[in-house]
Amino acid sequence: MEARASLKYARISPRKVKIVLDLIRNQQANKAMAILRFTPKAASELLVKLLNSAIANAENNHSMDVSKLYVAECYACPGPILKRMRPMDHGKAFRILKRTSHVTLVLREREN
């Protein structure tokens, strides 16, 4: 039995999200929440909301015990890239790539 939550089209680079996801992978849900709250990264604020959603899904939809939950899988995939132009000197233009992410978080119950 597993509970999952996903965040689509987040306006943050997947590379930045993966740094924070590596910190919480295979951690207890309450410990992962504590790690996210005290991590000074932009992605941690989004992941706190996502983890709260996954915990609520586990409790309400799947009747899982919240104290036994752990982060089984978490990954960030690249979403669509917004392409913008920045004017430069002599009539040139510089391309700016605004990257987006699709983040998925899966919680499972520990057996012990």
Order of alpha helices (4+ residues) and beta strands (2+ residues): beta-alpha-alpha-alpha-beta-beta-beta-beta
